[in-house]
């Protein structure tokens, strides 16, 4: 028996209005965080600075350490290279991250509407209950995973479009977008290891014309050759392999028992449970698009539960899957009990209600350090940073491992990327304007309850050249050792002091 409220125009319009209001409120919350509370987490800082370095002509893997694929840095380098203030760069990066997240959800919404034939309410409600707004802000930062999620959703959209209508242009778009997904971050390869065989099976079963596959693969293969030639010509092919693959496998052991799995993200429990129910109930009757997403979800879930998932953005592919699967579940149930829409919208409203306090508690509202760095650091200055304390996004680096010392430098040295730096010697040589004078502890041992000192700036050097700042364990170069008149030398293409 159908629920009476399904045919009640007033109740349906009310639910639609509520969904729109909650969606706009969530977007507004994201915008609010950009300019009023954002201080810049480790990933924002890492990738904004890497992009800035690329804009200055530096080559990743050769001139500075990185363990991600480089597409994002090169896309935004022309814009970010113009910034000279840390706080403005942070705001830009966070705005880009939030905008990309909104676009990702929009593409997922289009997938639900077009390929699962669900209503606006089912698709929107499914997206609204994926997780609270404060949580997806931690997912959609300025980092490669954010752009990987958008590209992956776009690739799925055009792959499904090809399976629906057999248009060769859709398959070409899907494959080149999937290649871009990989070029944002290589971790998507674990997903492609599942999606690839599924596609191959479908192509064989549907007797896909060989010319469709040939032309679809042509551009991605050519782009991959170009990328490999770029790495080879810069002498970094081996370093790239060690940094992006060997490093990431070795790095996992540094976290010991502190690996964060999906079970630690309680905000995902509701949507994940609903996705499991959806898969169990509708997999056999679902269309091919539903089955592809369901298989990806079933493979992804145990990876996130029992494997390395140290940050919220590791769950972005799973967020795409659960939103798709739950849109079908919500559509089916509301045909018999429309009141479920109001219950789920109520959950979404609760998510929005708790977002501000949860976000502020986790991130804080202090932008003082970023403002401080914007006032005193120029693109000509060297800075030695600490992890989570470096808003000197536009400064020069005196060493290869520019951040997270005691962690990335130790792993990098272990696998033969480069030796870890001697901080005291670098301070003597470069006289950085700002240094972190605290201890650099071994991450491997810290994650096992032990404090093992890797290195620290010699106290005599700090006393000779530096004065303490109001920020704990950060020291400013004494005035007599500073240089002035920072300028950009167009001929050399770098920032230099006018000595």
Residue pairs with C-beta under 8 A, 6 or more apart in sequence:
1 336
2 335
2 336
3 334
3 335
3 336
3 337
3 338
3 339
5 11
5 12
5 338
5 339
6 12
6 334
6 335
6 338
8 338
11 338
12 121
12 338
15 121
15 341
15 342
15 345
16 120
16 121
18 345
18 349
19 120
19 121
19 124
19 125
19 128
19 345
20 124
22 128
22 345
22 348
22 349
22 352
23 124
23 127
23 128
25 133
25 352
26 128
26 133
26 352
26 355
27 102
29 133
29 134
29 137
29 352
29 355
29 356
30 98
30 101
30 102
30 133
30 136
30 137
31 98
33 94
33 98
33 137
33 359
33 363
34 91
34 94
34 95
34 98
35 91
36 365
37 359
37 360
37 363
37 364
37 365
37 367
38 90
38 91
38 94
38 363
38 367
39 90
39 363
39 364
39 366
39 367
39 369
39 370
39 391
40 48
40 90
40 93
40 94
40 370
40 391
41 138
41 141
41 363
41 388
42 387
42 388
42 403
42 404
43 141
43 142
43 143
43 311
43 313
44 90
44 93
44 94
44 97
44 141
44 142
44 143
45 90
45 388
45 390
45 391
45 393
45 403
46 143
46 403
47 68
47 72
47 73
47 93
47 142
47 143
47 144
48 80
48 89
48 90
48 93
48 142
48 393
49 390
49 393
49 394
49 402
49 403
50 60
50 64
50 66
50 73
51 72
51 73
51 76
51 77
51 80
51 81
52 77
52 80
52 81
52 83
52 89
52 393
52 394
53 60
53 63
53 64
53 73
53 397
54 60
54 70
54 73
54 74
54 77
55 77
55 78
55 80
55 81
55 82
56 81
56 379
56 493
56 494
56 495
57 493
57 494
58 64
59 234
59 236
60 66
60 70
60 73
61 231
61 236
61 239
61 240
61 243
62 234
62 235
62 236
62 239
63 400
64 397
64 400
64 402
65 243
65 400
65 401
65 402
65 408
65 409
65 412
65 417
65 418
66 243
66 244
67 243
67 244
67 247
67 248
67 251
67 408
68 144
68 184
68 185
68 186
68 244
69 144
69 182
69 183
69 184
69 185
69 186
69 244
70 183
71 144
71 147
71 180
71 183
71 184
72 143
72 144
72 147
72 184
76 96
79 92
80 89
80 92
80 93
83 89
83 92
83 393
83 394
84 378
84 379
84 394
85 374
85 394
86 370
86 373
86 374
86 377
86 391
86 392
86 393
86 394
87 367
87 370
87 371
87 373
87 374
87 391
88 374
89 393
89 394
90 370
90 391
90 393
93 141
93 142
94 141
94 142
96 142
97 140
97 141
97 142
97 143
97 146
98 137
98 140
100 140
100 146
100 147
100 149
100 150
101 136
101 137
101 139
101 140
101 146
101 149
103 150
104 140
104 146
104 149
104 150
104 153
104 316
104 320
105 127
105 323
107 150
107 153
107 154
107 157
108 127
108 153
108 320
108 323
108 324
109 123
109 124
109 127
110 157
111 153
111 156
111 157
111 160
111 289
111 324
112 118
112 122
112 123
112 126
112 323
112 324
112 327
113 120
113 123
114 157
114 160
114 161
115 160
115 164
115 287
115 289
116 287
116 289
116 290
116 324
116 327
116 328
116 331
118 126
118 327
118 328
118 330
118 331
119 331
121 330
121 334
121 341
122 327
122 328
122 330
122 331
122 334
123 327
125 327
125 330
125 341
125 344
125 345
125 348
126 271
126 323
126 324
126 326
126 327
126 330
127 323
128 344
128 345
128 348
128 351
129 270
129 271
129 274
129 326
129 344
129 347
129 348
129 351
130 136
130 268
130 271
130 319
130 322
130 323
130 326
131 139
131 265
131 267
131 268
131 271
131 319
131 351
132 267
132 351
132 352
132 354
132 355
132 358
133 351
133 352
133 355
134 354
134 355
134 356
134 358
134 359
134 362
135 265
135 267
135 312
135 355
135 358
136 319
137 359
138 311
138 312
138 313
138 362
139 145
139 146
139 312
139 313
139 315
139 316
139 319
140 146
140 149
140 313
141 313
143 313
144 184
144 185
145 184
145 185
145 187
145 313
145 314
145 316
146 313
146 316
147 184
148 181
148 184
148 185
148 187
148 188
148 316
149 313
149 316
149 317
149 319
149 320
151 177
151 178
151 180
151 181
151 184
152 178
152 181
152 188
152 191
152 317
152 320
153 320
154 177
155 174
155 175
155 177
155 178
155 181
156 174
156 292
156 293
156 320
157 174
158 170
158 171
158 173
158 174
158 177
159 170
159 171
159 174
159 178
159 199
160 289
160 292
161 167
161 170
161 174
162 168
162 170
162 171
162 174
163 202
163 206
163 288
163 289
164 289
166 208
166 212
168 211
168 212
168 215
168 216
171 212
171 213
171 216
172 215
172 216
172 219
174 216
175 216
175 217
175 219
175 220
176 219
176 220
176 223
178 192
178 220
179 219
179 220
179 223
179 224
181 188
182 188
182 189
182 192
183 223
183 227
186 244
186 245
186 248
187 248
188 317
190 303
191 296
191 300
191 317
194 295
194 296
194 299
195 292
195 296
198 292
198 295
202 208
202 288
203 213
228 237
231 237
231 240
239 417
242 415
242 416
242 417
243 412
243 417
246 415
247 408
247 411
247 412
247 415
247 417
250 411
250 414
250 415
251 408
251 411
252 259
252 308
253 444
254 407
254 410
254 411
254 443
254 444
254 447
255 308
255 310
255 443
255 447
256 444
256 447
256 448
257 447
257 448
258 447
259 307
259 308
259 309
259 310
260 309
260 310
260 311
261 304
261 305
261 306
261 307
261 309
262 268
262 272
262 301
262 304
262 305
262 309
262 315
262 318
263 305
265 312
265 315
267 351
268 315
268 318
268 319
268 322
270 347
271 319
271 322
271 323
271 326
272 301
272 318
272 322
274 322
274 325
274 326
274 329
275 297
275 321
275 322
275 325
275 326
275 329
276 301
277 329
278 294
278 325
278 326
278 328
278 329
279 294
279 297
279 298
279 325
281 329
281 332
282 290
282 328
282 329
282 332
283 290
283 291
283 294
286 294
286 328
290 324
290 325
290 328
293 320
293 321
293 324
293 325
294 321
294 325
296 317
296 321
297 318
297 321
297 322
297 325
300 317
300 318
300 321
301 318
303 309
304 314
304 315
304 318
308 314
309 315
330 340
330 341
330 344
333 340
334 340
334 341
369 389
369 391
369 471
370 391
372 469
372 471
373 391
373 392
373 393
373 434
374 391
376 433
376 434
376 476
377 383
377 392
377 394
377 395
377 433
377 434
378 394
378 395
378 486
378 495
379 394
379 395
379 396
379 486
379 488
379 495
380 396
380 483
380 486
380 487
380 495
380 496
380 497
381 392
381 395
381 396
381 432
381 433
381 434
381 486
382 395
382 396
382 397
382 398
382 430
382 431
382 432
382 433
383 390
383 392
383 395
383 396
383 397
383 432
383 433
383 434
383 435
384 398
384 399
384 423
384 426
384 427
384 432
384 434
384 435
384 436
384 457
385 392
385 402
385 403
385 436
386 403
386 405
386 436
386 438
386 440
386 473
387 403
387 404
387 405
387 407
389 436
389 471
389 474
390 403
390 436
392 434
395 433
395 434
396 495
398 421
398 426
398 427
398 429
398 430
398 432
399 421
399 423
399 426
400 418
400 421
401 408
401 409
401 412
401 418
401 420
401 421
404 443
405 420
405 421
405 423
405 440
405 454
405 455
406 440
406 441
406 442
406 443
406 454
406 455
407 443
409 420
409 421
409 454
410 420
410 442
410 443
410 444
410 454
412 418
412 420
413 419
413 420
420 454
422 455
423 440
423 455
423 456
423 457
424 455
424 457
424 458
424 461
426 432
427 435
427 457
427 458
427 461
427 465
428 461
431 465
431 477
431 481
432 477
433 476
433 477
433 482
434 469
434 474
434 475
434 476
434 477
435 457
435 462
435 466
435 474
435 475
435 477
436 473
436 474
436 475
437 456
437 457
437 462
437 466
437 473
437 474
437 475
438 456
438 472
438 473
439 453
439 454
439 456
440 453
440 454
440 455
440 456
441 451
441 452
441 453
441 454
442 450
442 452
442 453
442 454
444 452
445 451
445 452
446 452
462 475
465 477
465 478
465 481
466 475
466 476
466 477
466 478
467 475
467 476
467 478
468 474
468 475
468 476
469 475
469 476
483 497
483 499
484 497
484 498
485 497
485 498
486 495
486 496
486 497
486 498
487 495
487 496
487 497
487 498
488 494
488 495
488 496
489 495
489 496
